């Protein structure tokens, strides 16, 4: 039996809620960076499903590079128009031939990208308002070998036994997640790391839920609100300021009065929402760059700033937990679009917050927790080079009181790492 290298120690800073200043950001689904993340991830899921359907296993690919070039528009009260379309280029690597089977990777990618854009930014007419271009080459031979688990007996795939004990069965070069019986665990494609934390602070929860609910329940009955919603939270001592940049769709606001009413409704909705998560003083600020006297307001034709001057890229926005949190440790990896079998930039950045949340939910006496997972290329992803867990305990609780439980849960969730693959493909895990 091989022990996983799990370390547990005290986090050398105050818990997040006791720090004097906290800053949290979220870029909404219609933000140019998030559009790139969403297209890249939708293509990734489509390729995974296509590989499983056609050859019974996921083949090597990565679609984590996308660049959006903004268009130009002329928004007007009652409805404007685009003068120049948005351009989005997705590039990557994907296996298109396998054991005599051809997989049409670029048509699959184009279809998935179009479907995602139709759902996420419905006022963009794909092909007219936004041009989607895909260029997928073949993957490098050495990384395809790592992806498949090829190598000597020491680096062969380990088979899950489901109990987290670390016992293993070497099975050579099996790939993918299809079929019955034990599931092979892949080899890490890179020496990289992932970071996660729990629980979310009040400010983090407010920022996350503000965008999600504005783009959910609120926008379903308020079509004037576009999906490009950026939320910035600042907590200074016991006051939280929430700044919202909300793209307003011109067709649904006939004049400046209607625009002002739309802003006021958003302000009230966010204020009520924030009250569900904190008793602290909260101030809401919506579209603070507006200058009514000068006629300068955040009015759009399509509901996204990508229509005029705002470019985007995969990985430049939200981290895998949906937030940008400079008070916390973060990975700079772009999670969206990476393959969900062995790409550490995806798997460990999704697994680490899951481990953190699971530990906090199952172990009492923890105020703040950070998980850092480090891989080594070619080594089994369920046996990280180190799983580094830092804990802030409640008053009267020593680190030794919780260490054994934290180690056990971390080892258990590492043993079940392949579940991340399933949940990503099913769309149960968001990457941004």
Secondary structure as UniProt FT lines:
FT   STRAND          6..10
FT   HELIX           16..18
FT   STRAND          21..27
FT   TURN            29..30
FT   HELIX           32..55
FT   STRAND          61..69
FT   STRAND          72..74
FT   TURN            77..78
FT   STRAND          81..84
FT   STRAND          86..94
FT   STRAND          97..98
FT   TURN            99..100
FT   STRAND          101..102
FT   HELIX           105..120
FT   TURN            122..123
FT   TURN            127..129
FT   STRAND          130..137
FT   HELIX           141..148
FT   HELIX           153..155
FT   STRAND          158..159
FT   TURN            172..173
FT   STRAND          184..185
FT   STRAND          193..198
FT   HELIX           202..213
FT   HELIX           214..218
FT   TURN            219..221
FT   TURN            223..224
FT   STRAND          225..236
FT   TURN            237..238
FT   STRAND          239..249
FT   HELIX           250..252
FT   HELIX           256..275
FT   TURN            276..277
FT   STRAND          281..286
FT   TURN            288..289
FT   TURN            292..295
FT   STRAND          299..300
FT   HELIX           305..307
FT   TURN            308..309
FT   STRAND          312..313
FT   TURN            314..315
FT   TURN            320..321
FT   TURN            326..327
FT   TURN            336..337
FT   TURN            340..342
FT   HELIX           344..362
FT   TURN            364..365
FT   STRAND          366..374
FT   TURN            377..378
FT   TURN            381..382
FT   STRAND          386..393
FT   TURN            395..396
FT   HELIX           399..415
FT   TURN            416..417
FT   HELIX           418..425
FT   TURN            426..427
//
